[in-house]
Amino acid sequence: MRSKRLLFAALMALPTGALGQSAQKPFVVARDIQIESGDTWTQDGVKYRLYGVQSCLRGTDFVQGAQRLDCGLASIAQFAALVQTSPASCQPLGAANDGAMFVVCGAKVGEVTIDVGTALIASGYAFAAVAKSGAPINENYLVTELVAKNARQGLWAGVFTHPVQMLLARPAQ
């Protein structure tokens, strides 16, 4: 029941017309996916992206103590760990501007199904995506991000530049 409410909430947050001509069927995340970032992967020739989730950008720094690491690779590692150890299924929502398919996903952890976006953000290795206006795409994800930040979870335990700040600062393409 909760996963149906999460899917409904995600669908209601989409811009009008974002679902496109036809709704696609749910699918299981395969074990042999190509992970591109902490929120995007390719499976069977289709690029998928978690709706409302922003991972750290590859090639940006995350500093914790004396260690300087690639922030994007840290996000990828967390995403990979979750989808490779917990059976996940996704519901396609609609196409992104770059042709990727936006999805919401649930992963089975024990007897409970969790929202993958919430889990990644709560771990501190992903963030709430925002619209060009700066408004969060999913307000629940923003609350989860603030909880992770206050608890210094994941990347919040170190120093990094928030990817949303970097993306909002880029000129429109």
C-alpha positions in Angstrom: 0.0 0.0 0.0 2.8 2.4 0.9 4.6 1.8 -2.5 1.3 2.6 -4.3 1.1 5.9 -2.4 4.8 6.7 -3.3 4.1 5.9 -6.9 0.9 8.1 -6.9 2.8 10.9 -5.2 5.6 10.7 -7.8 3.0 10.7 -10.6 1.3 13.7 -9.2 4.6 15.6 -9.0 5.2 15.2 -12.7 4.6 18.1 -15.1 1.5 17.8 -17.2 2.2 15.6 -20.3 5.4 14.1 -18.8 4.0 10.6 -19.0 4.0 10.7 -22.8 1.8 8.8 -25.2 1.7 5.5 -23.4 2.5 4.3 -19.9 5.2 1.6 -19.8 5.1 -1.5 -17.6 7.1 -2.0 -14.4 10.4 -3.9 -14.7 12.9 -5.5 -12.5 16.4 -4.0 -12.3 18.8 -6.6 -13.8 22.0 -7.6 -12.2 24.0 -6.8 -15.3 23.2 -3.1 -15.6 25.7 -0.4 -16.7 25.7 2.2 -13.9 26.4 5.7 -15.2 25.9 7.7 -12.1 24.4 7.4 -8.6 20.9 7.9 -10.1 21.2 6.7 -13.8 21.8 3.3 -15.4 21.4 1.5 -18.7 19.6 -1.8 -18.9 18.8 -3.6 -22.2 19.8 -0.6 -24.2 17.5 1.9 -22.3 18.8 4.6 -20.0 16.9 5.0 -16.8 17.1 7.8 -14.2 15.5 7.9 -10.7 12.9 10.6 -10.7 13.5 13.4 -8.2 17.0 12.1 -7.2 20.3 13.9 -7.9 23.5 12.1 -7.2 26.9 13.7 -6.7 28.6 14.6 -9.9 31.5 12.5 -11.2 34.8 14.3 -11.1 33.8 16.5 -8.2 35.6 16.3 -4.9 34.5 14.9 -1.6 36.9 15.5 1.3 36.8 13.7 4.5 39.7 14.2 6.9 42.9 13.8 4.8 41.1 11.8 2.0 40.1 13.4 -1.2 37.7 11.2 -3.2 35.5 11.4 -6.3 32.1 12.4 -5.0 30.3 10.9 -8.0 32.0 7.6 -7.6 30.9 7.5 -3.9 27.3 8.0 -5.1 27.7 5.2 -7.7 29.0 2.8 -5.1 26.0 3.4 -2.8 23.5 3.0 -5.7 25.3 -0.1 -6.9 25.3 -1.7 -3.4 21.6 -1.1 -3.0 20.4 -2.4 -6.4 22.8 -5.3 -6.5 22.0 -6.6 -3.1 18.2 -5.9 -2.9 15.8 -7.0 -5.6 14.4 -3.7 -7.1 11.6 -3.1 -9.5 10.8 0.2 -11.2 7.8 2.0 -12.8 8.7 4.2 -15.8 7.1 7.6 -15.6 8.2 9.5 -18.7 11.1 10.7 -20.8 13.8 13.1 -19.6 15.1 15.9 -21.9 18.1 13.7 -22.7 16.0 10.7 -23.7 16.5 8.8 -20.4 13.4 7.3 -18.9 12.4 8.7 -15.5 11.5 5.9 -13.0 10.5 5.4 -9.4 11.8 2.2 -7.9 11.3 0.1 -4.8 13.8 -2.4 -3.4 12.9 -5.4 -1.2 15.0 -5.3 2.0 14.0 -8.3 4.1 10.2 -8.2 4.2 9.9 -4.5 3.5 9.9 -2.6 0.2 11.7 0.7 0.4 11.7 3.6 -2.0 15.2 3.6 -3.7 15.3 7.4 -3.9 14.5 7.8 -0.3 17.1 5.2 0.7 19.9 6.8 -1.3 19.1 10.3 0.0 18.7 9.0 3.6 22.2 7.4 3.3 23.7 10.8 2.4 24.9 9.7 -1.0 22.2 11.3 -3.1 20.1 14.5 -2.9 16.7 15.9 -3.7 16.6 17.0 -7.3 15.2 20.5 -8.0 13.4 22.1 -10.9 15.1 25.0 -12.8 13.3 27.4 -10.4 15.1 25.7 -7.4 11.9 24.1 -6.0 12.3 20.5 -5.0 10.8 18.0 -7.4 9.8 15.8 -4.5 9.4 17.6 -1.1 9.6 14.3 0.8 13.1 13.8 -0.7 14.1 17.3 0.5 13.0 16.5 4.0 15.0 13.2 3.8 18.0 15.1 2.6 17.8 17.6 5.5 17.6 14.7 8.0 20.7 13.1 6.4 22.5 16.4 6.5 21.7 17.1 10.1 22.8 13.5 11.0 26.0 13.9 8.9 25.2 10.8 7.0 27.4 9.7 4.1 28.8 12.6 2.1 27.5 15.0 4.7 30.2 13.7 7.0 32.8 15.5 4.8 33.1 18.5 2.6 31.8 18.7 -0.9 30.0 21.1 -3.2 26.3 20.2 -3.4 25.5 19.0 -7.0 22.2 20.9 -7.2 24.1 24.2 -6.5 26.5 23.4 -9.4 23.7 22.4 -11.8 21.6 25.5 -11.0 24.7 27.7 -11.6 25.3 26.2 -15.1 24.0 28.3 -18.1 20.9 26.8 -19.8 21.8 24.5 -22.7 
